[in-house]
Amino acid sequence: MKLRVGILGATGAVGQKFVALLADHPWFEVTGLAASERSAGRSYGDVVHWLENTSLPSKAAKLEVQNANEALLDCDFVFSGLDSSVAGSLEEVYARAGYPVISNARNFRMHPTVPLLIPEVNPDHLNLIDSQDWGSEGYIVTNPNCASVGITMALKPLYDAFGIECVHATTMQALSGAGYPGVASLDAVSNVVPFISGEEEKVESEPLKILGTLAGNGVQPATFRVSAQCNRVPVIDGHLAAVSVKFKKTGVSIESALQAIGQFSIPREVSNLPGSPERALELMVDPTHPQPRRHVNYGGGMTVTIGRVRSCPILDLKFICLVHNTIRGAAGGAILNAELLASKGKLKHRSSVELAGVAS
Ligand code: NAP
């Protein structure tokens, strides 16, 4: 029997990606959808402004959207694609009520006992859930910000091989990263907006937690410094980043950096999961690659592509990386997190939950 899944924030850009990606999932089945009071009380098919380029799954279309602020969904665990203004309080309510919460929102990412997880990079951080205490069996697991995830995956093999002293990253981020309706068309078309609220802080802090080491009931963060400049560009999907790195080790050649990236392999516990791509990182040799329009869907949107690896005259090495922001950077990454949890026996069937009032 499949595990029953609820989606909080089901009407948003990330929520819709969950609905699309879970339509034929071998282990999970969507049984509950929730959003704000604006959407509640009508069928998902009636209320959603469907943005995906696949048809709306008929089973999901028939589900009635619940008000996330009023009642708990009857399911085994929830994915959260909630706006961060409400994600913190609602995710906590679910964890306290005993649910596993697999979240995309920023609210708990830096909480000391909440894993900030990329299964191919830090699967051991899942052990942190044993240190969480919500007064129930519930717990929260998060995935990184949609720009942080691509940069961190690209840095992982370099960090392991050579150590890192500092990183400078300039991002060119897609419009879908702002949700729907997102950036106003008069700001977006034929333009670049050199500010994304809160984004630089996330890119400067999250990679340090993800690449940190488990220590007691928390994570000892990596100690390198990151400087980020984040820009919104007129691309629909795919965050591109231009990254320069200074290594701890001196004299690192381009060949050894390429070898480290090329040899990055997916841990066995992750490679067998249904959502795992064949390659987590794909090195591109054409100097005009990667490009969002051409390469964003590599590995079903779960592969991070890297190109233009070359020496940096100021730091040591520079490269370009590309990540699909709503798949690897959101719903796809969260589903892989849930698959890893399920494979470790951390998700299980719950008896029907008594619908309860939810404090706002
Ligand atoms: P979005 O399109 O604006 O969707 C937000 C969702 O939250 C909608 O379902 C909305 O429901 C719901 N919501 C808003 N206010 C609510 C309230 N008061 N009570 C209950 N539900 C409420 O945003 P998104 O891009 O999907 O992002 C969702 C979350 O994922 C955010 O925390 C975002 O930071 C994070 N994230 C996004 C991306 C990305 O690439 N877009 C990547 C990684 C992480 P209604 O439709 O009823 O208003």
Residues whose N, C-alpha, C, O or C-beta is under 5 A from the ligand:
A	BS01	NAP	G9 A10 T11 G12 A13 V14 G15 A35 S36 R38 S39 A68 G81 L82 D83 S84 V86 N104 A105 R106 P144 C146 S176 G177 A178 G179 Y180 N325 T326 G329 A330
